[in-house]
Amino acid sequence: MLPARPYEPHDGWWRLTCRNAGTNETAVMPRLKDLTEHEILAARRRGAIAMANEPRALEAWYDRQHDVISVRLDSGRLVSVPRANLQELSKARPDVLQEVEILGPGSAIHFPNAGAGFTIASLVREQYGSPSWKPYQPQASRRVGTRHAGSVRH
């Protein structure tokens, strides 16, 4: 039997019940402290500042021909990122990228069939994965016969 609420306290832990695709999954998480009114107001202020200053997505799509993810921002800018540069999508099949969702007020995009998502701020800052992620980058061709600064030809 499911609890009356989606969560219930249990020995200092929260037991969460999620209804996902007709299944009931239960997760147990440590109970966090209750927030004070001051903390809630501070979080709302930070949210309002972010809404006023961070870029928002108006439109997002996968361009299969060029193998890039493109996002049109509320500033009029267009951000396009090669799929291979995005850690969560680097090995994804192109057919699972056709459906793209814009989340919330345009603060993130989600690829439901690939189980991946990105904040718009991270795409604009070119943060495409974890700090250790090194996307594929072709090596620059080496030029023959170039001189280094300070070298002298005799």
C-alpha positions as CSV (number, residue, x, y, z in Angstrom):
1,M,0.0,0.0,0.0
2,L,1.3,3.5,-0.9
3,P,1.6,6.1,1.7
4,A,-0.9,9.0,1.7
5,R,2.0,11.4,0.8
6,P,4.7,10.7,-1.8
7,Y,7.1,10.8,1.1
8,E,7.0,9.8,4.8
9,P,9.4,10.2,7.6
10,H,10.9,6.9,8.8
11,D,13.5,6.7,11.6
12,G,15.2,10.0,10.6
13,W,15.0,9.1,6.9
14,W,12.5,10.0,4.2
15,R,11.0,7.1,2.3
16,L,10.1,8.4,-1.2
17,T,7.6,6.6,-3.5
18,C,7.8,7.5,-7.2
19,R,5.2,6.5,-9.8
20,N,7.2,6.1,-12.9
21,A,5.7,4.4,-16.0
22,G,3.1,2.5,-14.0
23,T,5.6,1.2,-11.5
24,N,6.1,2.2,-7.8
25,E,9.7,2.6,-6.9
26,T,10.7,3.4,-3.3
27,A,13.9,5.2,-2.4
28,V,15.2,6.0,1.1
29,M,17.1,9.2,1.6
30,P,18.5,10.9,4.7
31,R,16.1,13.5,6.1
32,L,17.3,17.0,5.7
33,K,16.7,19.7,8.2
34,D,13.6,21.9,7.9
35,L,14.3,25.2,6.3
36,T,13.8,28.4,8.2
37,E,11.7,31.3,6.8
38,H,14.9,33.3,6.3
39,E,16.5,30.5,4.2
40,I,13.4,30.2,2.1
41,L,13.4,34.0,1.4
42,A,17.1,33.9,0.6
43,A,16.5,31.1,-1.9
44,R,13.7,33.0,-3.5
45,R,15.9,36.1,-3.9
46,R,18.6,34.0,-5.5
47,G,16.0,32.5,-7.9
48,A,14.7,35.9,-8.8
49,I,18.3,37.1,-9.6
50,A,19.0,34.0,-11.7
51,M,15.7,34.5,-13.6
52,A,16.7,38.1,-14.4
53,N,20.3,37.4,-15.4
54,E,20.7,33.9,-16.7
55,P,20.0,33.0,-20.4
56,R,16.8,31.1,-21.2
57,A,16.0,28.7,-24.0
58,L,13.2,29.6,-26.4
59,E,13.8,26.7,-28.8
60,A,16.0,23.6,-28.9
61,W,16.6,20.9,-31.4
62,Y,19.0,18.3,-32.7
63,D,20.4,18.9,-36.2
64,R,21.2,15.4,-37.5
65,Q,22.8,16.7,-40.7
66,H,25.5,18.6,-38.8
67,D,25.4,16.4,-35.6
68,V,24.9,19.4,-33.3
69,I,22.5,20.4,-30.5
70,S,21.2,23.9,-31.1
71,V,19.5,26.2,-28.6
72,R,17.9,29.6,-29.4
73,L,18.2,31.9,-26.4
74,D,15.9,34.7,-25.2
75,S,18.8,37.2,-26.0
76,G,18.5,36.2,-29.7
77,R,21.8,34.2,-29.6
78,L,22.0,30.8,-31.1
79,V,24.2,28.2,-29.3
80,S,25.2,25.1,-31.2
81,V,27.3,22.4,-29.7
82,P,28.7,19.3,-31.4
83,R,27.0,16.2,-29.9
84,A,30.4,14.5,-29.5
85,N,31.4,17.3,-27.1
86,L,28.5,16.6,-24.7
87,Q,29.5,13.9,-22.2
88,E,26.0,12.5,-21.7
89,L,25.3,12.5,-25.4
90,S,28.6,11.6,-26.9
91,K,27.7,7.9,-27.4
92,A,23.9,8.4,-27.9
93,R,22.4,7.2,-31.2
94,P,21.0,10.1,-33.3
95,D,17.5,8.7,-33.4
96,V,17.1,9.1,-29.6
97,L,17.9,12.8,-29.8
98,Q,15.0,13.9,-32.0
99,E,12.8,14.7,-28.9
100,V,14.1,17.7,-26.9
101,E,12.2,19.3,-24.0
102,I,12.7,22.7,-22.6
103,L,12.4,22.6,-18.8
104,G,10.9,25.1,-16.5
105,P,11.2,28.7,-17.6
106,G,13.8,27.8,-20.2
107,S,16.6,27.1,-17.7
108,A,17.5,23.6,-19.1
109,I,16.9,21.2,-21.9
110,H,16.2,17.5,-21.6
111,F,16.5,14.5,-24.0
112,P,14.0,12.1,-22.5
113,N,14.9,9.2,-24.8
114,A,18.6,9.5,-24.0
115,G,18.1,10.3,-20.3
116,A,20.2,13.3,-20.5
117,G,19.8,17.0,-19.7
118,F,21.8,20.2,-19.6
119,T,21.3,23.6,-18.0
120,I,21.4,26.5,-20.4
121,A,24.0,28.3,-18.3
122,S,26.3,25.3,-18.5
123,L,26.0,25.2,-22.3
124,V,26.7,28.9,-22.6
125,R,29.8,28.5,-20.3
126,E,30.9,25.6,-22.4
127,Q,30.7,23.1,-19.5
128,Y,29.7,20.0,-21.3
129,G,30.4,17.3,-18.7
130,S,32.2,16.5,-15.5
131,P,35.5,18.4,-14.8
132,S,37.5,15.3,-15.9
133,W,35.5,15.1,-19.2
134,K,37.7,15.6,-22.3
135,P,35.6,15.7,-25.4
136,Y,37.1,14.5,-28.7
137,Q,39.2,17.2,-30.3
138,P,41.1,16.6,-33.5
139,Q,44.8,17.3,-33.2
140,A,46.0,20.4,-34.8
141,S,48.1,19.8,-37.8
142,R,51.8,20.4,-37.2
143,R,53.4,22.9,-39.5
144,V,56.8,22.0,-40.9
145,G,59.5,24.6,-41.1
146,T,58.2,27.0,-38.4
147,R,60.5,28.8,-36.1
148,H,60.0,29.3,-32.4
149,A,60.1,32.8,-30.9
150,G,63.7,33.7,-30.1
151,S,65.2,31.2,-32.4
152,V,68.0,32.4,-34.6
153,R,68.6,31.0,-38.1
154,H,72.3,30.7,-39.0
